[in-house]
Amino acid sequence: MIKTIGACKRSLARATREIRSFKAFALAAASDFQSIASIAPSSRHLACAMLEGLPIDSATTVVELGAGTGAITRVLLEKLPRHATLLAFEINPDLIQCMRESFSDPRLVLVNSRAENLGRELHRRGYQRVDAVVSSLSLRFMPDDRQRIMLETLDPFMDERSVYTQYQYVHGLRFENGKARRHTSLPFLSQYFDSIKCRTIWRNLPPAQVFTCRGRFRNGPALQARARTKPHSAGSLASEQA
Ligand SMILES: C[S@@+](CC[C@H](N)C(=O)[O-])C[C@H]1O[C@@H](n2cnc3c(N)ncnc32)[C@H](O)[C@@H]1O
């Protein structure tokens, strides 16, 4: 009987938390759809798919980009070892506040800053390498130069064992000058990673493709251009353009 009451209380707490997250997410999407780029937080199926193939069991440092209300953060925290740190970047102040109210895990560091600043933020906290990067950023809405800056600031922190995961919705629609056209992040990611595995997760609203990217960064176009001009650290590139 006591066990049943306990289980009911936990279910009620989970339902209340989910309703609060949905509400915060919907309000944020209504006020800034360009950044949120979605109508609902990711499903648990998508969150689990994003973590498949990551070196989670042995991870010490994981970065999440675009944490939202924490749909993927929660699953990450369930799977990460006790000694690990999860640095979750999120630009929306209301969603950061929602995350603060929902999570009290000491492994979670919430960073209210743009993903493009991650080099500076990681250096400031003394990190030199990351095991995994889990990105929910909507690359289809992000200008190309910002996408490049974001990936290139990651470069010094990634090695051949590090893994980057990214999802994008299967419809892949991008609106430019009042016109809709299809967009896929695959060609862009292929400029940076040696190997990309792709799978579709239908149990999400909307369904999404997950890209699991490995291999040390190739010299992407901007890295090559930069090498041709003068030495320039990725961190300073981010801070100049942020
Ligand atoms: C599609 S939502 C994903 C939210 C959550 N991870 C999920 O899967 O439910 C993308 C999130 O990225 C955040 N975001 C957009 N651009 C960002 C940037 N440049 N740096 C950090 N966060 C960003 C948005 O505020 C939004 O919360």
The ligand as a MOL file (V3000), in Angstrom:
LIG
                    3D

  0  0  0     0  0            999 V3000
M  V30 BEGIN CTAB
M  V30 COUNTS 27 29 0 0 0
M  V30 BEGIN ATOM
M  V30 1 C 14.9490 22.1140 -31.0400 0
M  V30 2 S 15.2050 22.7980 -29.4310 0 CHG=1
M  V30 3 C 15.8020 21.3580 -28.5840 0
M  V30 4 C 15.5500 21.3650 -27.0950 0
M  V30 5 C 15.8620 20.0470 -26.3630 0
M  V30 6 N 17.2480 19.6730 -26.4510 0
M  V30 7 C 15.0270 18.9230 -26.9110 0
M  V30 8 O 15.5670 18.1180 -27.6710 0
M  V30 9 O 13.8310 18.8710 -26.5620 0 CHG=-1
M  V30 10 C 16.6930 23.7440 -29.7020 0
M  V30 11 C 17.1790 24.5070 -28.4930 0
M  V30 12 O 18.4140 25.1430 -28.8210 0
M  V30 13 C 18.4420 26.4450 -28.2440 0
M  V30 14 N 19.3750 27.2320 -29.0690 0
M  V30 15 C 19.1640 27.7550 -30.2980 0
M  V30 16 N 20.2750 28.3650 -30.7610 0
M  V30 17 C 21.2150 28.2100 -29.7900 0
M  V30 18 C 22.5790 28.6090 -29.6760 0
M  V30 19 N 23.1800 29.2980 -30.6540 0
M  V30 20 N 23.2610 28.2800 -28.5600 0
M  V30 21 C 22.6410 27.5750 -27.5550 0
M  V30 22 N 21.3530 27.1870 -27.5980 0
M  V30 23 C 20.6480 27.4900 -28.7070 0
M  V30 24 C 17.0010 26.9190 -28.3100 0
M  V30 25 O 16.7390 27.9490 -27.3870 0
M  V30 26 C 16.2500 25.6200 -28.0280 0
M  V30 27 O 16.0010 25.4670 -26.6630 0
M  V30 END ATOM
M  V30 BEGIN BOND
M  V30 1 1 1 2
M  V30 2 1 2 3
M  V30 3 1 2 10
M  V30 4 1 3 4
M  V30 5 1 4 5
M  V30 6 1 5 6
M  V30 7 1 5 7
M  V30 8 2 7 8
M  V30 9 1 7 9
M  V30 10 1 10 11
M  V30 11 1 11 12
M  V30 12 1 11 26
M  V30 13 1 12 13
M  V30 14 1 13 14
M  V30 15 1 13 24
M  V30 16 1 14 15
M  V30 17 1 14 23
M  V30 18 2 15 16
M  V30 19 1 16 17
M  V30 20 1 17 18
M  V30 21 2 17 23
M  V30 22 1 18 19
M  V30 23 2 18 20
M  V30 24 1 20 21
M  V30 25 2 21 22
M  V30 26 1 22 23
M  V30 27 1 24 25
M  V30 28 1 24 26
M  V30 29 1 26 27
M  V30 END BOND
M  V30 END CTAB
M  END
